[in-house]
Amino acid sequence: MNKYEVIIYWSEEDQLYIAKVPELPGCMADGKTYSEALKNVEIIVLEWIETAKQLGREIPKPKGRLLFA
């Protein structure tokens, strides 16, 4: 699993869960279930990073904002 923040929400319009990675511009995926959206976005993060490397673009470091109680 990556260490980037993932935001998942339900899209009434699409009738799907949408998963976004705010630190990686344009990096998002969807799924019929919460778990599917998370699984799909993890794949897209890896593809985003691989593409950025191929294009010589900077890859943001994860901000690591996870909090534990």
C-alpha positions as CSV (number, residue, x, y, z in Angstrom):
1,M,0.0,0.0,0.0
2,N,1.2,3.5,-0.8
3,K,1.6,6.2,1.8
4,Y,-0.3,8.9,0.0
5,E,-3.5,10.3,1.4
6,V,-6.6,8.8,-0.3
7,I,-10.0,10.4,-0.1
8,I,-13.0,8.1,-0.9
9,Y,-16.5,9.3,-1.4
10,W,-19.8,8.1,-2.9
11,S,-20.8,9.8,-6.2
12,E,-24.6,9.8,-6.5
13,E,-24.2,10.9,-10.1
14,D,-22.0,8.0,-11.1
15,Q,-23.4,5.5,-8.6
16,L,-19.8,4.6,-7.7
17,Y,-17.2,5.2,-5.0
18,I,-14.6,7.7,-6.2
19,A,-11.0,7.5,-4.8
20,K,-8.7,10.6,-5.2
21,V,-5.1,11.1,-4.3
22,P,-4.8,14.8,-3.7
23,E,-1.0,14.9,-3.7
24,L,-0.8,13.3,-7.2
25,P,-2.6,15.6,-9.7
26,G,-5.3,13.8,-11.7
27,C,-4.8,10.5,-9.8
28,M,-8.1,9.0,-9.2
29,A,-10.1,5.8,-9.6
30,D,-13.6,4.4,-8.9
31,G,-15.3,1.2,-7.9
32,K,-18.7,-0.3,-7.1
33,T,-17.6,-0.8,-3.5
34,Y,-15.4,1.2,-1.1
35,S,-12.8,-1.7,-1.2
36,E,-12.8,-1.9,-5.0
37,A,-12.2,1.9,-5.3
38,L,-9.3,1.6,-2.8
39,K,-7.8,-1.4,-4.6
40,N,-8.2,0.4,-8.0
41,V,-6.6,3.6,-6.8
42,E,-3.6,1.8,-5.4
43,I,-2.9,0.4,-8.9
44,I,-3.4,3.9,-10.4
45,V,-0.9,5.4,-7.9
46,L,1.8,2.9,-9.1
47,E,1.0,3.7,-12.7
48,W,1.0,7.5,-12.0
49,I,4.5,7.2,-10.4
50,E,5.8,5.0,-13.3
51,T,4.5,7.5,-15.9
52,A,6.0,10.4,-14.0
53,K,9.4,8.7,-13.9
54,Q,9.2,8.0,-17.7
55,L,8.4,11.6,-18.4
56,G,11.1,12.9,-16.0
57,R,8.5,14.6,-13.8
58,E,8.9,15.2,-10.1
59,I,7.2,12.7,-7.8
60,P,5.8,14.3,-4.7
61,K,6.7,12.7,-1.4
62,P,3.8,11.6,0.7
63,K,2.9,14.1,3.4
64,G,2.1,11.4,5.9
65,R,-0.9,13.1,7.5
66,L,-2.3,9.9,9.0
67,L,-3.3,10.3,12.6
68,F,-3.8,7.5,15.1
69,A,-5.9,7.8,18.3
